[in-house]
Amino acid sequence: MKKLIGIILSVLTLFGFIFAKDITMSGSTTVFPIAQLAAEKFMDKNPDINISVRGGGSGVGISDLILGRVDIGDASRRIKNKEIKKAKENGINVFEIPVANDGIAIVVNPSNGVNDLTVEQVKKIFMGEINNWKQLGGPSMPIVVISRDVSSGTFDTFKELVLEGGKVRDDALLLASNNAVASTVSETPGAIGYVGLAFVSEKIKALAIDGVIPSENSVKDKSYKISRKLYMYTNGSPKGEIKSFIDFILSKEGQEIVKQVGYLPIN
Amino acid sequence: MKKVKFFSLFSLLLIVIFTNLYSVETKFSAEFWSRYTADFSENQLVKSYFSLERGYIGLQPTFTDKIKGRFTIDLFSSDKFEDGAGIKLKYAYVDFKMPVNDMSLQAGLIKTYFGTIYDWNYATIEKSFDDKEKIVSSADYGLSMNGLIPSGFGEYALSIYNGEGYSKTGSDIDGNPALSLNLRIIPIVGITLGGSVLYENHSLIVKADSSLTDTVRLCYSGMGRISFGLIDIWGLYVAKNKDQETGAGFMIMPVLKLSKIANFIDMEIVGRYDMFDKNIDSAELNDSHNRIMAGFNWNILKDSKSGNPVIFLQTDWERTSYEDTTKAYVDNLSLQLRYLFSGKIK
C-alpha cells in the first residue's frame, strides 16, 4: 500500500512539474525594466510562482502573446488592428492594461550648447531638412541623427508624435535599443537621438521641447508633448497568478517600482 | 535555362543594390527546406530521395512609412529536376499604404488571395489543398487592394490577376484578366469564416488556336477555422468550373498544439483529410481521389531574442487513394528540416 501511495505521489509530482503554470512575458525593451523589477519583487513575496521576463521589442511581445508563447506581452505602443485580427484568429482575446506613463526624451551629447528645440525643429532634423547645429544656434557641427529601428515601439511613438508619418533621413543610424541610443549619443558630440525617460542619465542631455523639460510632472500634466502610455497585454481578463502579478504592478508598491526605474505612475 | 538562372541572379543583385540605395530599412530572410521522401506503391518502396525542396531568399525593404516592398526568390535542387536545380521569382511587389486606415495596394508578382493558399503555413509538409488541386496558383502578377475590417473583425482583398500563376510561361498563356474577391470575418474570438471567388472571362481575348471550350473560369471557396487552446481545426471547400467541368472537394485539418499543455513541449500533431472530385457531374468517371495525412512538427530551436522558430522538424505520412480501382494507392513518407534565418541588411 505504501508503495502504491509512493508511486501515486511521484506521478503527481511529475505532472505538477510538467504542468506547473509559471508566468512568461516578453516584449518592449522600454517596459522591460518595470517587468523585470516587478517580477523580482513579486517572486520574493510569492516564492512558489516563477516569472520569466524577456525583451525583444513591442512587436515580439505582441507576436508571442498572439502565438500563445507567453502569458503577458509588453508593449510601448498600442496593439495594431492587424495584430488584433491575428490574435482573434488564433483564439486569443487581447486584453489591454496600461501600466505606466512615459515621455520620450530628445537627447544630445552634454557638450552640445543647444538646450531647447520645438517639435517642428526636431521633425526637420530627423527628416534631414536641418543638417547642422549652427542652424539651431549651436556650434558649426554636422548633426548626427540616431534613431530606433522601425520594429521598435519607441520608433512608432516617435514617428506618430514627432514625424507625423514622415521618413527619417536616409543616413540616420538605426539602433536596436534605448541603451544603444543613449550610449552612442554620449560618445558622439554632434549626435541627437531619442530614448524613453528612464534611459536619460548624466551622460546625455535631455532637451526641452517647446520650452518644456521632460519630467514626471510635465508628462503627467501633458505639457510635455512627446509622451505615451506603456502597456501589458494578456489573453482575456487576467486570472489566477497572472491577475495577482498585474494587480501587484498596479498597486501602490508596483507603481513605486514604475517610478524607481524612471517612468511615471499610470494614475 | 542557364540564361534564365543568370537573369534571375542578376535581377536579385540589382534588387539588393536598388533596395539598399533607396530603403530606410531592409530586412532579409532565408528559409531552406531539406527533405527526405520515400514513395511507396502498395507498400513497396518505389523511390527514395533527398532534395532541397525550397530555398526562399527574401528582401523586405521599407522605402517610406507608406511604401514597402517584398522580393523573394525560390532556389530548389533535386535529382528529380531536369537540370538538377532551379530558380524562380516567387514574389516581387510594392505595397502602398492607402489614406484609409489599414488599407494598402499591392502591385507586382503578388500572393493570390484565395481560400487558404495565401496564409498557408505548412502545418503539413503537403501544400495547401487549393494549391495541390491546382484551383489557383499561390502567386500571380497583378494588383490587389487589401484591407482590414476595424477592431480585428477580419480582412478583405479585391484583386485583379493574369490568372495564370507565377510559374506558367510560354505560348499557351491566356491573356484574359481574372478578378478575385476574398473575405474573412472573425465573428467571435477563435472562429474564422471566409469565402473567395475568382472569375475569369476567356472571351475577352481569344487566340486563333485556342482549345478552350468554356468562356468562363469560375473558382470559389469557403473556409472555416476554429482555434481554442490546444485545438486548431481548419476546413476548406473549393470548387472550380472550367472547360465544362466542375471539380470540387474539401479538406479538414485538425492540429493539436502540445505547447499549450506544457511550454517546453513545442510540438504539434497534425492530421488532414482531402477529398477531390475532378468532375462532380459525372458519377461514371471514377475520377475522385482522397488523401489522408498524419505527422508532427517540432520546433527544435528558437531565436533567443524573437522566440521565432529557427530549426523546425516535420514528418508526414500521406496516403493517396483513388476512386478508380485500377489505380493502386500511393504512400509518401517525408521528413523535412526547415531552417530559417532573418535579420537586417540596413
Contacts between the chains, C-beta under 8 A, distances in Angstrom:
chain1	res1	chain2	res2	distance
A	18	B	261	8.0
A	18	B	262	5.0
A	19	B	261	7.0
A	19	B	262	6.1
A	22	B	263	7.7
A	24	B	263	6.8
A	26	B	307	6.5
A	54	B	307	7.4
A	55	B	305	7.6
A	56	B	305	5.3
A	56	B	306	5.6
A	56	B	307	6.9
A	60	B	305	7.3
A	60	B	306	5.1
A	60	B	307	6.6
A	63	B	306	7.8
A	63	B	307	7.9
A	64	B	307	5.4
A	68	B	257	7.3
A	68	B	259	7.0
A	68	B	260	6.0
A	69	B	259	7.6
A	69	B	263	7.9
A	69	B	307	5.5
A	70	B	307	8.0
A	81	B	101	7.5
A	81	B	102	5.1
A	81	B	148	5.0
A	81	B	150	6.7
A	81	B	151	7.1
A	81	B	152	5.9
A	82	B	102	6.8
A	82	B	148	5.7
A	82	B	152	7.9
A	83	B	152	7.8
A	84	B	151	6.7
A	84	B	152	3.0
A	85	B	148	5.9
A	85	B	149	7.8
A	85	B	152	4.0
A	85	B	153	7.4
A	85	B	154	6.7
A	85	B	155	6.3
A	85	B	186	6.7
A	86	B	152	7.9
A	87	B	152	6.9
A	87	B	189	7.9
A	88	B	152	5.1
A	88	B	153	7.7
A	88	B	186	4.4
A	88	B	189	4.9
A	88	B	190	7.2
A	88	B	192	7.8
A	89	B	186	6.1
A	89	B	192	5.2
A	89	B	225	6.8
A	89	B	227	6.6
A	90	B	190	7.7
A	90	B	227	5.3
A	90	B	232	7.8
A	91	B	189	6.1
A	91	B	190	3.5
A	91	B	227	3.9
A	91	B	228	4.9
A	91	B	229	6.9
A	91	B	232	7.8
A	92	B	189	7.1
A	93	B	189	4.5
A	94	B	152	7.9
A	149	B	25	6.6
A	149	B	344	7.0
A	150	B	24	6.9
A	150	B	25	5.1
A	150	B	62	5.9
A	150	B	65	8.0
A	159	B	65	6.4
A	163	B	65	8.0
A	165	B	65	5.7
A	165	B	66	7.4
A	166	B	65	7.6
A	167	B	24	6.0
A	167	B	64	4.6
A	167	B	65	6.3
A	168	B	24	6.3
A	170	B	24	7.0
A	174	B	25	6.5
A	174	B	346	7.9
